[in-house]
């Protein structure tokens, strides 16, 4: 057997193993009893098994390395395992599993954490199918403050999915398995090795890029991940819970936009918009902080309960949202096409007026040789510089997508 047997004791009889709760490629989690307090705990053991990639095997209770060539890899994973325990121990929130003890025994490492008498959301969805919207939004509102605690310590989970969220019989959810998480120091260095998780449908483009980067390019790649990376996976998780469908890939979303999603008719438009926003392929187009999502999820929950569309109050929203959050939360589909055309024309005229003024100023003070060259081609210096500046302005606005956002934002002030 490749796991500890029932009634095996650890730490000199402090803990007694009851049974296996789960097993993955990098560890085994046991239900155990802390004998002195007569309470149930969960104990995670570092054991790298699996077909074709097994580094460990068991001889009695002892965990050994299959061959000496794997020793360095196992030692590296042990340090990573201990870092995971340390990160969890320093996170204090009721929706995060608390780690109580870390120790080494049997040639490997263990950490002791709270036991959750429940099941993963994956198990729940597999049994019940798509979950009700109000239940899923309640889960979201519980998880956001927990994520905020981790993010404030510059810890990104990087593997959020239904398998890594537990729910107990009271509907209380817990974010678990920080095995793939990364702690980013202020100098953009990792406190753990570059081992990342990839789950189809839950992985945003910047995380895919980070997985594919070499160690030499790691510093630049690290700048691309952040809270928005977890928000993408959280949005994908919500989508899966509501639909029981595998979330669309970021490439598919980039190609088809909101048409990449298949929502049941009973899901409110506000919740649909929230998921699409959280799963934007461009990280800058996603929520940047948890408060961005909390506000819209609260309104989506009210919408679900009342049956009314969400109305975003611009004044109150501006106090709690970043500017990018306001732009991204606007729903541009509700403004008539003619309104877009008018607003676009006004923006263009204003931009053109500014360009002409700048062209006149530069044309007035341009050096004589260049003026003569322009005049020799029958081009007025004023017109020449106006054309140049128009070109620069168009390239800049197109590249940064500011013009599009500006038009959407202006329209959304009148069409909610």
Buried (B, 14 or more C-beta within 10 A) or exposed (E): EEBBEEEBBBBEEBBBBBEBBBBBEBBBBBBBBBEEEEEBBBBBBBBBBEEEEBBBBBEEBEBBBBEEEBEEEBEEBBEBBBBBBBBBBEBEBEBBBBBBBBBEBBBBBBBBBBBBEBBBBBBBBEEEEBBEBEBBBBBBBBBBBBBBBBBEEBBBBBBBBBBBBBBEEEEBBBBBBBBBBBBBEEEEEBBBBBBBBEBEBBBBBBBBBBBEBEEEEBEEBBEBBBBBBBBBBBBBBBBBBBBBBEBBBBEBBBEEEBEBBEBEEEBBBBBBBBBBBBBBBBBEBBBBBBBBBBBBBBBBBBBBEEEEEBEBEEEEBEEEBBEBBBBBBBBBEBBEEEBBEBBBEEBBEEBBEEBBEBBBEBBEEBEEEEBEEBEEEEEEBBBBBBEBBBEEBBEEBEEEEEBBBBBBBBBBEEBB
